[in-house]
Every structure is written in structure tokens, then in C-alpha cells.
Amino acid sequence: MKSFTDKVVVITGAGSGIGKALAIELAGRGARLALSDVDAVRAAGTVAECEKAGATAKAYELDVADRDAVLSHAEEVAVDFGGANVVVNNAGVALGATVEEMTWDDYDWLMGINLGGVVNGTKAFLPQVIASGDGHIVNLSSVFGFIGVPTQSAYNAAKFAVRGFTEALRQEMLIARHPVKVSCVHPGGIKTNIARDARGGAERDIDKAAEGFEKIARTTPEKAAQTIVRGIERGTARILIGPDAYAIDAIPRVLGSFYQRPLALLGRLGMRNL
């Protein structure tokens, strides 16, 4: 996609973090923006910032895990904007707990948003994106879509699945010769609130984990947004964000399944220090 001018871009989870930064970045590039978030106030705040940049933007309250709501949202966007060119399935949550500890409700909650939200958004908007004649689907996975990490089994399951779903979709678009590019995004540590908003474990454990995450998260949401925009412009299949993303991508390539042993040792040491 050479230009975003007058392109309709749909972004979920646009009230904060990468979604908000991406909306503001695209506002400055002339895109028309359909911005949703489960928190309507946050979505409206992002719209206000985009409008300051001269962009046309509209806020929507949306729970991406609610399939009927996402289907209705796609219909709203078709009415309000005439259809979508680019869809960024960005909304996501975190859960820190071992398989033994986590509840079924927490597991279903995360999978419904992190995987279900991607599938719902893709399926609901794909006809519009194909019909646009110049479309792009962007799905957010993670570096945890490359390696398994202790206490992140649910998050790993969702992000590995997003990677597989997105890579299969890209091949299907190529086979069908549809005018749609497909990208899977793998952010490393990004300075967002996802760790502090996580479920699982005691409050002290979440705070401790969030503090540790914030120490290693070196990439800003604004930098992440710029990297994603560049990837859309180039039609990149796999978009890695941050130097840590490249390093983590290399770990299983070099070590194979052996990486799990030292990672388990680090996890054991970390648990002792909580």
C-alpha cells in the first residue's frame, strides 16, 4: 500500500498502547479511522487526538470476543465509511498463571479476546477488504508466538494460533489472487499497560511481574506504530518490532526445543525471588 490517504483503517484496542499510537500515526498520513475499544472513553480520547491532526475518525465501543458485536461493527463501518481497506486486529490482554493455577474462566477470557478477536475481526471485515481492491489485514501476535514461556501458556496458545491463522490466511489470499496483503505482527517488549492490566496470581505477583516487564520493555508504542506502518507499506508478511523480537525469533531457530531448559531454569529462579 503506497499511500494511506483516504484509506479506511479499522483498529481494535485503539484506546491505548500500540492501537492508539497507530491511529495517531495514520491520522497524520490522511487515513480515515474507525477506532474501537472495550473502553468507550479511551476510544473517544484517541479519536479526539486524531481529529486534532485533521483526520476523520469515529469511536466505537466494542468487545472483540463478542462475535455478533464484531459483525455488527463491520456493518456500522460499511455505513459510516463505505467499507474498510485496512483492518488491524490489535486488541489483546495478558494472563500470568501456570496451567495448574489458572481458572477456566481466565483461560476462556484470554482466548476469546486474543484469538477469538482476531478471527472475528478478520472474518467480519474480509469481504470489505477484498472488495476495496487495495486491502490489508494486520493481526497482532507476539514474540510469545515464537517460544513458550512459563506462566504464559494461555497467552502462548493464543499468539501461536494467531500466527498460524494469519500465515494460512496470507496463502489463501495469494491462491485466490485477491487484492489483499496479510501481515502478522510480533512485538517484543513494548511500553504499554498490558502487564499491569493482566489477570492471574496475587496482586503482589502481578505488580512484581509488571515492574520486571517495564524494565525490559524498550520500545515505545510510537516506534511500534511506525514499524507496523512501514510493514503495511511494504506488504511485509511478518513484522517484528524491537531488537528483542529479532533475538527471540532466533532462539528456537538456533537451539530448537533445547531453549526450554534454560528458560525453565530462569523461571524457577524468578519464582524464588517473588
Disulfide bonds with the S-S distance in Angstrom:
none
